[in-house]
Amino acid sequence: METTQIYDMIRSQLGQSVPFARLAGVEIDSIAGGRASAHLPFRPEGLNHIGTQHAAALFALGETASGAAMAGAFAPILLEIRPVAAEASIRYFGLAKGAVTAEARVEAEPDALIEAVRTEGLVRFPIVVSLRGEDGIEIGEMMVDWHVSKKRT
């Protein structure tokens, strides 16, 4: 199976297996080796009291994109691991008046992370997420620390 097919399978599975992300309206667009993008449509259910995207919906978008980037980094051993988002922080720079896109990237080399899980049994690492409005202007940034360990039996 080709690498792009594997990433497409992961994208499809993640899109179906995280009910809250679906409820929030988050859609994963792409996954690659340690990178991912997702978007949040502008819809009435996701708005706050001033008619812009709700902070919780933006958080869900960023966390989902970070999870997709994590899954892309660990694609070769994804079925052997137990990933958990251990900590997250978000900064808002502006209002989200339309659809929002999240671009997530793993800060470390995926091969080094995989090797750490194989040899030490676990690894903790950050993923940076940029949130951008329809006009391409950055409206927020998120940092998610992931804790990945070997799957428990």
N, C-alpha and C positions, 0 to 999 in steps of 0.2 A: 504494500500500500504506500502511495506517495505521501510525503510530508503534508502537502496542502490538504489532502483528503483526511488525514488524521486531525489536523486543526479544524477542518469543517465539521467533522464528527463531534469533536469536543465542543465547538460552538453550538451546534444543534442540541447536544445533550445538556449543556449548562442552561441554555435557553428554556428547556423544559423542566429542569430539576430544581430550580430555585423559585418557589411559588411567590415569595415576596417581591422579587425583582419583576416578575410578570405582572403582579398586582400594581406595582408602581409604574409600569409601562416601559421599563428598560428593555432595550433590544441590543444584543451583542452583534456587532457588525463584522469584526475580524479578530482572528487570533493568529499569532505567529510565535516564534521562539522568544518568550519573555516580553511580548508586546501584545496589546489588545486595544480595540476601540469599541465603544458602545454609544448609543444615543438614547435620549429621552425626548419623545415627542411633546409638543405643547398641547395639552389637553385639559379640559375643565377639572377633571378629578385630581390633577397634580398641582393645582394652584394654591396660593396662600391668600390672605385677606386683602392684598394689594394687587392681585391679578398677575403675579409672576410665579415662576416655578418655586414650589415649596422647598425649604432647606432640607427636609427629610428626603424628598424625592431626589434632590441633587446628591445627597449622601449615598442613597441607594445606587444611583448611577455610578458614582466613583468607586464604591466598594465592589460592585459587580464587575466593572472594568478591571479592577485590580485582581479579582479572583480569576478572571479570564486570562490575564497576563501570567498569573501564577501557574494556571493549568497549562498554558502554552510552554512555559519554561520547564515544567515537569512532564511533558507529554510522553517521553519514553518510559516513565515509570508511574504514570498517573494512577493506575489501578493498584499500585503498591503503597500508596501514601495516604496520610490523614492530614489534610490542610485545615488550618484554623486561622481566621483573622484575629490576631491577638490584641492589636491596638490600632486606632485610627484617629487622625485629626484632619480637620478641614478648615480652610480659610476662604471666605467669600470676598471677592474684589468688586463685584457689581451685581446688578439685577439680571435675572434670566428671564427676558421678555419673550422668548420663543423657544424653539427646540434647542437642546444642549447636547454637545458631543463630549465624550470623555476619551482621552488617550492615556493609556497606562503603560508603564515600562518598569521592568525589574531592573534594579540598580546593579545587581551582581551578574556574573557570568552564569548562565543556566547550567553549564557542564560542571562548574565548581559546586553549585548548590546540590545537584544530583549526587555528586561524589560525596559531599558531606552527609547526605541522608544515608547513602550506602555504607559509609565507614563509621559514622558517629551515631547514626540512628535518628538524627534530627538536625534541623537548621532553622534559624530565624533571620529574616531579611526584610528590607523595606521595598515598597513599590510606590512610585510617584505617579500621581494622576493629575492631568491638566484638564480642566473643564472649560469649554469654549461655547459661546453663544453662536447663533446662526451667522453672525457677521464675522466670526473668526476671532473675536476679542476674548481673551482669557477672563472668565468671570469667577474662577475659583481654582484652588489647588488642594489636593488631598494627599496625605501620606498614610499608607496602610502597612503595618508590620505583620507579616505572615509567619506562622510557626508551622513547619512541615515536619512530620515524623513518619517513621515506618508505620504502616497500618497495623493496628493491634488485632490479635487473633482471639 
